[in-house]
C-alpha cells in the first residue's frame, strides 16, 4: 500500500502551473525578439522591461526544473 502511494506522488511532480510558466516564458521571449527587431524606432522602456521579465521568468523556470522536476 505504501509503495503505491509513493508511486502516485512521483508522477504528480509537474503541475499545471508549471506548464503555464513555461508557456509565458516562451511568449515573453518571442516578444523580446520582436522588440529588438523593430526597425524604425525602438521602445527602450519596453525592451528593458521585457528583458527584466524574461530574466526573472528564466530564473524561476530554472529553479522550478532543477528543484522540483529533477529532485
N, C-alpha and C positions, 0 to 999 in steps of 0.2 A: 504494500500500500504506500509506503513512504517513497519507494523508487518511482512509482507512477506520479506522485505529486511533484517530485523533484524534476521529472522529465517535462511535465507541463510547465513548470516555471522556467525551464531552459528555453523553451520555444517562444515564450512571450517577452523576450528582451526588447524587441523592436516594436515601438508603439506607433500609433497613427500620427502623433505629434512629430515624431522623428522624420517621417516622410514629408510632412508639411515644411519642416525646417529645411530639408534638402531641396525641396521644390522652390522655396523662397530664395535660397542661396543661388540657385540657377537663374531665377528671374532677375535678381539683383545683378548678377554677373553679366547677363545679356544687356540690361540697361546701362551698365557701366561701359561696356564696349561700344554701345550705340552713342553714348555721350562723348566718348573720346573720339569717335569717328565723325562727329558733326563738322561739316565743312565751313560754312560761312562765319558762324560766331559760336564760340563755346561758352557755356554757362559754368563758370568756375565754382560757384557755390554748389551747384548740383553735382558736379564732378567730385568735389571734396566730400560732400555728404554721402554720396554713393560709395566712395572709396572707404570711408569710415564704417559705413553699414556693411559693406562686403567683407571688410576685415573682421568685424565683430561676428558676423554670421559664419565665416570660415573658422574662426577660433571656436565658436560654440559647436560647430559640426565636428571639428577635430576632437574636442573633449567628449562629445556625445559618442563618437565612433570608438575612440580608444578606451574610455572608461566604462561605457555601458555595453556596447555591442561585443567588444573583444574581451571583456572581463570574465 
